[in-house]
Amino acid sequence: MLKSMTAFANAQGAGGAFNWAWELRSVNGKGLDVRLRVPDWILGLEQDLKTALGEAMDRGNVALSLKVSREDSTGRMAVNADALEDALNAFETVEAAALAKGISLAPATAADVLAVRGVMETSVADDDISGLRDTLIEDFKDLVKAFVVMRASEGKKLSQVLAGQINEIDRLIAEAASVIVARRNDMEAGFKAALARIDDGTVTMDAGRVAQEMAVLAVKADVTEEIDRLSAHVAAARELIANGSPVGRKLDFLAQEFNREANTLCSKSQHTELTNIGLALKTTIDQMREQVQNVE
């Protein structure tokens, strides 16, 4: 089965005090080019992700983004014993000084004491990231599976498109082969007509030499080899598609060979109908090559 180099997948996950979001996409490329944007404070994660992507695909410009965030935590409230002792001593000192001057103060409440800075503390447990890397790598496996499934799904569509284009090329090759006989007769008639126009009776033409020249022209204009090579390319293309990815480079090379033979066919045509078939071949081959650029 063919695989496309164009695909996209995303996912979200959570574990412990962390949330994360993945985004993975790829487009066509000559080789495998992986670019990652992941948190650098998770040691060893980037290399593991690159290794996993390299095992899952052979070609494509791949971009992976991972965003990790910590969940907000209210923490636990606790009394700082030293700060409480200092606050109580301070209240006692103030009340004694006021009483010495005959000033009566309202009794201090627990809320007043706790309001003193430092008496109450919010304790927040340190986030444990020791298992985060392994959790992310395990979660990444599901993302890669979804990504590969999409590449395969797009590849199936590519296979159908390419199969249709190859069938059209095969049909045009058969049409060109059927035109060759009529073309040979037309070329012979045209050559004889040209000879008749220049034969004014003053020149004696050697029938053997005329036949020889006609044979040379026929050899130069012969497109049998081009037809045969195009048919062989059709068989090769069908075999590559049946074998499945990674065959993108081979299909691209084959498309170039298709185009080369179609160009030669047009240049040697000397026949309107055959030229039109050759141009139709070139058009279909160009369309095929555009699709091949996305095959892994």
C-alpha positions, -999 to 999 in steps of 0.1 A, spaced: 0 0 0 12 35 -9 16 61 19 12 98 15 38 122 29 10 146 37 -8 140 70 -18 156 103 -26 144 138 -31 160 172 -39 148 207 -42 159 243 -32 141 275 -28 146 313 -9 129 341 -1 139 376 2 177 378 7 181 341 -14 186 309 0 184 274 -10 188 238 6 172 207 5 184 171 21 164 143 21 173 106 41 165 75 44 175 38 64 160 10 102 161 10 132 144 -7 142 127 25 131 125 62 135 159 78 122 160 114 118 193 133 107 193 169 94 220 193 93 203 227 101 214 263 139 214 268 135 208 306 124 172 300 158 156 295 161 130 267 126 134 253 136 150 220 159 122 209 134 95 218 107 113 198 130 116 168 138 79 170 101 70 171 93 91 140 123 77 121 110 42 127 75 51 116 83 68 82 109 71 56 103 104 38 87 138 45 92 171 61 78 164 96 70 190 123 62 180 159 50 204 186 45 195 222 32 219 249 33 209 285 17 229 314 14 224 351 -20 223 368 -26 251 393 -25 239 429 -39 257 460 -15 238 483 -19 231 520 -21 258 548 3 255 578 12 276 608 48 288 611 55 281 648 84 306 650 64 333 634 34 326 657 56 329 688 70 362 675 35 375 668 21 366 702 51 382 719 45 413 699 8 415 709 17 410 745 43 438 744 17 461 728 -10 453 753 14 458 782 26 492 769 -10 504 764 -21 492 799 8 511 814 -5 543 799 -41 535 810 -52 527 775 -76 498 772 -73 477 740 -97 452 726 -85 416 731 -67 402 701 -85 374 683 -71 344 665 -79 361 632 -57 391 642 -28 368 650 -31 347 618 -33 379 598 3 387 608 26 381 578 45 349 580 22 332 606 3 312 580 21 296 551 9 278 519 30 247 513 32 235 477 46 201 469 73 201 443 62 187 409 77 153 403 88 150 367 108 118 371 81 97 353 68 125 330 92 116 301 82 79 301 45 89 302 49 113 273 67 87 252 40 61 258 13 87 249 32 96 218 29 61 204 -9 65 200 -3 98 182 21 82 158 -3 53 151 -30 78 142 -6 97 120 5 66 101 -31 56 96 -38 90 80 -7 87 58 -20 53 47 -55 66 41 -42 94 19 -19 69 2 -49 48 -7 -64 78 -25 -31 84 -42 -30 48 -54 -65 52 -70 -56 84 -87 -23 70 -100 -39 38 -112 -64 58 -132 -36 79 -148 -15 49 -156 -46 33 -172 -50 64 -193 -14 63 -204 -18 26 -213 -49 35 -234 -30 62 -252 -1 39 -259 -24 14 -275 -40 41 -295 -6 53 -307 3 17 -317 -29 14 -338 -21 47 -356 14 36 -367 1 14 -396 -20 42 -410 8 67 -404 33 45 -424 9 45 -454 3 82 -451 41 89 -450 47 67 -480 20 85 -500 33 119 -490 68 110 -500 56 98 -534 36 129 -539 66 150 -531 86 131 -557 59 136 -583 59 173 -577 96 176 -585 96 150 -613 92 171 -645 104 143 -668 138 157 -672 154 137 -645 155 99 -644 149 86 -609 165 54 -598 137 33 -583 162 15 -560 175 48 -547 140 60 -541 132 29 -521 164 33 -501 156 69 -492 121 59 -482 135 31 -460 159 56 -443 131 80 -436 110 52 -422 138 41 -398 143 77 -386 105 81 -380 100 47 -364 85 50 -329 81 12 -322 109 13 -296 92 43 -279 59 25 -278 75 -6 -264 94 13 -237 63 32 -227 44 -1 -223 73 -15 -202 71 16 -180 34 11 -175 41 -25 -162 68 -12 -139 46 16 -125 18 -9 -117 43 -32 -100 57 -4 -78 22 7 -67 13 -29 -59 45 -32 -38 36 -2 -17 57 25 0 85 35 1 86 38 -37 81 75 -42 116 81 -55 113 52 -80 79 64 -92 93 99 -97 122 86 -118 98 65 -138 76 95 -145 107 112 -159 113 82 -182 77 83 -193 81 120 -202 113 113 -221 97 87 -243 66 109 -249 89 138 -260 107 115 -285 73 102 -298 62 138 -305 95 148 -321 95 117 -345 57 118 -351 54 136 -385 17 127 -382 -11 149 -368 -30 122 -351 1 106 -335 13 141 -324 -20 147 -306 -17 114 -289 18 123 -278 7 156 -264 -22 138 -245 5 115 -231 26 143 -219 -3 160 -202 -13 128 -183 23 121 -174 27 156 -159 -5 150 -139 9 117 -127 42 133 -117 24 159 -96 7 131 -76 39 111 -73 56 140 -54 34 131 -24 42 94 -23 65 82 5 
